[in-house]
């Protein structure tokens, strides 16, 4: 049947048409119902003010804040107007984001402070015997590695 390919091809053709509903951020039209079985969910599963009546909002399980070509109302304004819980949930999310950002900022500050403390720790002085033996040891190690190759 290749239903997915057929639907995808049909949708791509529709999306090229500037007068198509596909360009209004709408779901795939059901006009292929005769060729490919399409089972629609009841309206309560995807309520949209543009296409559904106000009486359905109370029963809506999901609300699509779809673009309304007539009002051009921003989606966040629409959410505040239509979803009574929106303000409280939005405020809660904003406060949570502030807390997380404050914790991240504090952790970064602490990490920078630790790095500065590590850099500020003076290296112990090298005594005269170590100063002479260190370069010699490096040269000896280099010769040993060369011999291994």
N, C-alpha and C positions, 0 to 999 in steps of 0.2 A: 504494500500500500504506500510506503514512504510518506506517511502523513506529515511528518516534521518537515521534510524537504518541500513538500507541496505548499504547506502553510507558510513556510519561510519565504519561498519564491513569491507567493501571492502578496504577502505583506510587504516585501521589497518593492513590488510593482506599485502597490498603493501608496507607499511612503514617498515615491517620486512625484506623486500628484499633489500639487499645493492645496487643492481643495479637499483632500482626503482627511477623514477623522483620525487617521494614523498620526497626523502631524499635530493633533491636539492632545498628545500624550494619552491616547485611549488604547484599550486592549484590542487585540486582533478582532476585527469584525466577524460576525457569524455568517457572512454571505457565502461561505464555502460549506455550509452545513450539509448540503446535498452530496458533496464529494467526500468530505471527511467528517465523521461524527464528532461534533463538538458538544460537550455537556456543560451547560452553564450552571453556576451556583445560584442559589436564591439571592435576591438583591441585598438582603441583610448582611451577606458576607463581603460585599464591597459597595458601600453606600457612598455616593458622591452628590454633592449639592447641585452640580450642574445638570445631572441626568436623573436624579431621584427626587421624590417629593419630601417635604419637611417631615411628614408623619412617619417616614421610615427611619429617621435619625435615632429615635428612642430605642429601636430594636437593632440598630447597626452593630455588627460584631467587629467590623473594620471600617474606618472612614478614610476614603481617598481624598486627599486635599488637592484634587485635580485642578488644572488650570481652567479658569472660566473665561472664555474669550470675550464675554460680554462685559464683565466687571473688571477684569485684569487685577483683581484683589490679590495682594501678596499672600503666599501660603501661610506665613506665620500669623498675619492678621486674621486670616480665616480660622486658623487653629484656635486662637484666643477667643474668637467669637463663637465657634461651634462646639468646642470641647471644654466643658466646665472645669475639668481637672487640669487643663493645660497650664495655667499660671502656677499652680502649686508644684506640679511636676517639673516645669521649666525652672522654677526657683530652686527646687531641690537639686536638680542636675547642675545648675550654675554654682551653688554652694559646694557641692561635691567636687566640681572641677577646680574651684578655688583652693580647697583643702589639698587636693592632690598636687596642684601646682606649687603651693607653699611647701609641702613636704619635699618635692623634687628640688626646689630652690634651696632649702635647708641642707639637703643631702649633697648638692653640688658645692655649696659653701663649705661644708665640712670636709669634703674631698679636696677642695682647693687648699684649705687650711692645712690638711695633713701633708699635701705635696709641698707646700711652702715650709712646713716644719722639717721635712726630710731634707730639703735643700739647705736649710739654715743650720743643720747639724754639722759642726766642723769635722773634717777628716782628721784622724789622729796623725800626729807628726811621724815621719819616717826617720828612723835613726840612721846614722852614717853607714853602718854595716848593710842594712837593707837596701840603701840607695845604690851601693856598688854592686850588690848581688842581683838585683832585679833586672837590669839590662842584660847582664851576662846570661841569666836564666832564659830570657826571651830569645836571645840569639841561639842558645843551645837547643831550645824547643824547636825553633825554626829549622835548624840543621837536621834534627831528628825526623821531623815531618818530611823534609826533602829526601832524606835517605829512604823513608818508607815508600815513597812514590816510585 
